[in-house]
Amino acid sequence: MATGDADVMIGSPGEVTIADALARGALTVADVTAAWPVMRAAALDVQNEPPAGRQGRSDVVVYDALGYVPTTRRASVSSTLEYQIDDVALATVATAVGDVDAATRLRARATGWRRLYDPDTGFLRGRDEAGAFVPDDAPFDPTAFGSDYVEASAWQSLFPLDDVEGIEAVYGGRAGAVKKLDELLTLTEADWATRDPASSLFGVSPLPYHWQGNEPSLHVSALPFELGNRALGQRFVAWVKATQYHADVAGVPGNDDGGATSATNAPPTTKKPSSRWSRTIWSRRRRTPTSSCCPTTKAPSSSSSPKRRSRSRRATAAVPSEKYTRWFGPMSTARSSSGRSSREPRRAR
């Protein structure tokens, strides 16, 4: 970030990083206020080329005009979804610095992904600048890593972050969205059953349906809960935890992408968790707001007394949230062979 966007992947992840740091309390409102004019110009000034450039927002002019990135640019669907989460993240920064107009524009623009839904196939597909769906594969294969997507298939590009209302609107209401998720998980389970654990690519190579090994779909297993279907959510999360994470050298799906896939499975240890999957499962005690927009977690107070430090760590250790208890049932205490107690989730009946 110090030298600008590397332009290796799509979108503007620097904006998400800054918004996340603000939410965690690693940055203050004063910090982001100083950077806000540059970020605002890159994302919203579509009439003039910003002096500092656009960094990861290279396609924002046409995206702003159409509501999506067209097929004449790189990866119509994936680029649009990346800009969607960029807009959502940047809207939180705009709110924090008091730029109401920018926050309103960004949140409205973040709904543009819905225009890529193709009712004939039931998936998000690339459109050209005239609005026509452009054939990517003949026939269309939702399991293929086609030109509309980056490191993802159409199955892995169904559900954007932070737009449950839009997901319901696009997929035929809450029931339709749950049905699509159930179909996704059923196909994923069936495909996984055909995989050879002895293969050197087992758990590493891309999967055609749900793929926990890459960022586009890390959040999807938590989505059933947000749609009000606890049973499907429990089933989805149970499959992910049972098949994708293990306590061995190959215990993380994919190549971990700098800690992204492993952090998804970890309860928070210091600050508010940033991943949606982790956030739906865990919460922490001593939560206190640092600003009106961005709640975070109060760190344990320091002390010269080892005993007091120990008590402070225990007091702020990750604990089941109310959502966890409601979705997964209460935590039960089990004894290991060493005599130490461990906390494991007990299945809700």
Residue pairs with C-beta under 8 A, 6 or more apart in sequence:
1 14
1 17
4 53
4 55
5 12
5 13
5 14
5 55
5 56
7 56
7 58
9 150
10 56
10 74
10 75
10 78
10 79
10 82
10 150
11 56
11 79
11 82
11 83
11 85
11 86
12 42
12 43
12 55
12 56
12 57
12 82
12 83
12 86
13 56
13 86
14 55
14 56
15 39
15 43
15 56
15 86
15 89
15 90
15 93
16 85
16 86
16 89
18 27
18 32
18 35
18 39
18 89
18 93
19 89
19 90
19 92
19 93
20 89
20 274
21 27
22 28
22 29
22 31
22 32
22 92
22 93
22 96
22 291
22 294
23 92
23 272
23 274
23 294
23 295
23 296
24 271
24 272
24 274
24 296
25 271
25 290
25 294
25 296
25 297
26 271
28 290
29 96
29 97
29 291
32 93
32 96
32 97
33 97
36 93
36 94
36 97
36 99
38 50
38 52
39 90
39 93
40 94
40 99
40 102
41 50
41 51
41 52
42 50
42 52
42 53
42 54
42 55
42 57
42 60
43 57
43 60
43 86
43 87
43 90
43 106
44 64
44 102
44 105
44 106
46 60
46 61
46 64
46 65
54 60
56 86
57 83
57 86
59 69
59 73
59 74
59 79
59 83
60 83
62 69
62 70
62 73
62 129
63 69
63 79
63 80
63 83
63 109
63 112
64 109
66 112
66 115
66 127
66 129
67 109
67 111
67 112
67 115
68 76
68 80
68 112
68 113
68 115
68 116
68 127
69 75
69 76
69 79
69 80
69 83
70 76
70 126
70 127
70 128
70 129
71 126
71 127
71 128
71 134
71 147
71 148
72 128
72 129
73 79
74 150
75 126
75 147
75 148
75 149
75 150
76 116
76 125
76 126
76 127
76 134
76 148
77 116
77 124
77 125
77 126
77 148
77 149
77 154
77 157
78 148
78 149
78 150
78 151
78 152
78 157
78 216
79 150
80 112
80 113
80 116
80 124
81 113
81 124
81 157
81 160
81 216
84 110
84 112
84 113
84 160
84 161
84 163
85 110
85 160
85 161
85 162
87 106
87 107
87 109
87 110
88 106
88 107
88 110
88 161
88 162
88 163
90 102
90 106
91 102
91 103
91 106
91 107
91 110
92 103
92 293
92 294
94 100
94 102
94 103
94 106
95 103
95 293
96 291
96 292
96 293
96 294
110 162
110 163
111 163
111 166
113 124
113 160
113 163
113 166
114 166
114 169
114 170
115 127
115 131
116 124
116 125
116 126
116 127
117 123
117 124
117 170
118 124
118 125
118 133
121 140
121 142
121 154
122 180
123 140
123 142
123 154
123 155
123 157
123 158
124 148
124 154
124 157
124 158
125 133
125 134
125 136
125 140
125 148
125 154
126 133
126 134
126 136
126 147
126 148
127 133
127 134
128 134
136 144
136 146
136 147
136 148
137 144
137 146
140 154
141 154
142 153
142 154
142 155
143 153
143 154
143 155
143 208
143 209
144 153
144 154
145 151
145 152
145 153
145 206
146 153
146 154
148 154
148 157
149 156
149 157
151 206
151 214
151 216
152 211
152 214
152 216
152 217
153 208
153 209
153 211
155 184
155 187
155 208
155 209
155 210
156 209
156 210
156 211
156 214
156 216
156 217
157 216
157 217
158 180
158 184
158 220
159 167
159 181
159 217
159 219
159 220
159 223
160 166
160 167
161 219
161 276
164 223
164 226
164 227
167 177
167 223
167 227
168 174
168 176
168 177
168 227
170 177
171 177
171 179
171 180
172 179
174 227
174 228
177 223
177 227
178 224
178 227
178 229
178 232
181 220
181 223
181 224
181 227
181 229
181 232
181 236
182 232
184 209
184 210
184 220
185 210
185 232
185 235
185 236
185 239
187 209
188 207
188 209
188 210
188 239
189 239
191 207
191 208
191 209
192 207
192 239
192 243
195 202
196 202
202 250
203 213
203 244
203 250
203 253
204 213
204 250
204 253
204 254
204 255
206 213
206 214
207 213
210 217
210 220
210 221
211 217
211 253
211 254
212 218
212 221
212 240
212 244
212 253
212 254
212 261
212 264
213 244
213 253
213 254
213 255
213 261
214 254
214 257
214 261
215 257
215 260
218 260
218 261
218 264
218 275
218 276
218 277
219 275
219 276
219 277
220 236
221 233
221 236
221 237
221 239
221 240
221 277
222 233
222 237
222 276
222 277
222 279
222 280
222 281
223 233
224 230
224 232
224 233
224 236
225 233
225 280
225 323
225 327
226 280
230 326
230 327
233 327
234 327
234 328
234 347
234 348
237 277
237 281
237 328
240 265
241 265
244 253
244 265
245 251
245 252
245 253
245 262
245 265
252 261
252 262
252 265
253 261
254 261
256 262
263 275
263 278
264 275
264 277
264 278
265 277
265 278
266 278
267 273
267 278
267 281
267 282
267 318
268 278
268 282
268 284
268 297
268 318
269 318
270 297
270 299
271 296
271 297
271 299
272 279
272 284
272 287
272 295
272 296
272 297
273 279
273 282
280 323
280 327
281 321
281 323
281 324
281 328
282 318
282 319
282 320
282 321
282 324
283 319
283 320
283 321
283 322
283 323
283 324
284 297
284 316
284 318
284 319
285 315
285 316
285 319
286 297
286 298
286 315
286 316
287 295
287 296
287 297
287 298
288 295
288 296
288 297
288 298
289 295
289 296
290 296
297 316
298 316
299 316
300 309
300 312
300 313
300 315
300 316
301 312
302 309
303 309
303 312
320 328
320 330
320 331
320 345
324 331
324 345
325 331
327 348
328 345
328 346
328 347
328 348
329 345
329 346
329 347
329 348
329 349
330 346
331 343
331 344
331 345
331 346
332 343
332 344
332 345
332 346
333 341
333 342
333 343
334 341
334 342
334 343
334 344
335 341
335 342
336 342
